[in-house]
């Protein structure tokens, strides 16, 4: 009797290796280290990316090309915000030094999670020192290559 391998369904608990890349290269790649574990539908991957996983069999490998904006939406200019240096000091390390391109983790308003912003530029004027952060996903508005190896499904 031959058993059919399990396939990815909504709510599946997965162990997988995956890589997401934009035009500038990899943003995340687990193939060179420990595989990821996640539950489909918990928001760990975007819904558009999760849709490509549905129906894949345990042990399968696939690569998908998502058009610009499909994986993480379009870039939203309102997600670029200036934060006063004092706010950053109050939230964390008073001696922290930032460089353009650094990714900084911020607590969610409820304190239960985190979100990230990348440093874009600095300003020093009569209002004080400030840092411009971009809170868009790094791959927002870009085409995305999504490569996956489904190792296990529960």
N, C-alpha and C positions, 0 to 999 in steps of 0.2 A: 504494500500500500504506500503510495507516494503522498507526502504531505506538501501542500502548497505553502510557500513562504508567506508570512504575515505581510500585510500592506498597510501603509500609513493612512490613518483615518482621523477625523476631527477628534481631538482630545488624546491622541496617541502620545505615550511617553517614549521619546526617541533618544538613542545614542547615535551620534553621527559626527562625521567630519564635514566641514563646509568651508567654502571660500567665497567671499564677496569682493568683487573688484569693480572699480570704475575706470574711466579713461587713464587716470594717473597710476593705476595699479591696485594692489590688494589693500583693503581697509581692514578685513579680518580674514585670518587663515588658520584653521585648527589642524590642518593636515600634518604639520611639522611637530605637533605636540599632542597633548591629551585631547581626546574627542569631547565634544560638547554633549550635554544632556539637557533636554528641554521637553516641555509639554506643549503640544500644538494647541494654539488658541489662547495661551497665557500672555501673549504680547512680547515674547522674547525675540520673535522675528516678525517682520511686518506681515499683515494679512496677505498682501500680494505675493510675497516670497513663500509663505506657508501654502498657498494655493498650488504652487508647483510641486510641493512634497506629497500632496494627496494622491493616493493610489500607488506610490512607489513601493516596490517590494523590498523586504529585508535583504540586505546584501547588495542592492543595486547602486550603481553610480550613474549620475546624470549631470549634464551642464545645460543651463538655460540662459538665454540672452533676454533680459528685460529692457524694454525701451525706456528712454529718458523719462524720468518722473514716475514710472510705474511702481518701482519698488518702495520708494520713500517719499513720494509726492514731489511737487515742485518746490523750489526754494521760495521761502516766504521772507520778504524784506523786514517784516515786523519781528522776526526772530533774531535780528541783529540789534543788540542793546548795549548801551554804555552803562557800566557799573562804576560807581565811585570807588576809588582805591580804599577808602575807609570802610565801605561795605565788605570788601574782600578781607580786610584786616579783621573786622568784627566776626566774619564767618569762619576764619581759620587761622593760618599761620601769619603772624605779623611780619615775618621776615621773608615771606615767599617772594621769589623773583619770577616774573613771567616773560616769556619770549613769544613773538608772533609764531603761531602754529601750535603752541602748547594746548593740550586739552585738559580742562579743569572740571572736576566733579563738583556738583552742587547738590545740597539736600533738597528733596521735594518739600513743598510747604507743610505737608503732614509729618515730615521727618521719617517716613517709612521707606523711602527709596532715594534714588539719585538720578540726576540727569547731567549731561555734559555740554560744555560750550567750548569752542575753540577761540583762542586769542587772535584778534584781527589787527588791532592797532592800539596805540596809546595816545593820550591827550593830557596836556598839563596847561591849565589856563586859570582865569580868575575864579572859576568854580571849583578848582582843585584838580587833583590827578584822577584820571579815569581810564578804564580799559574797555575797548569794544569787543564784545563776545558775539559769536555766531552760534545760536542754539539750533540751527538746522542740522539734520542728520548729514554727515559728510558726503553721502551719496545722493542727497536730495537733488532732483532736477537733472540727474545724470543717468546714462544707460548703465546697467549693472550686469555683470557676468556672475551667475550664481552656480557654483559647482558643489555637488553633494555626494557623499557616500553614506548610505543608510546602513549603520552597523547592526543596530538592534531596535526592535519595536516591542513595547509592552502595552 
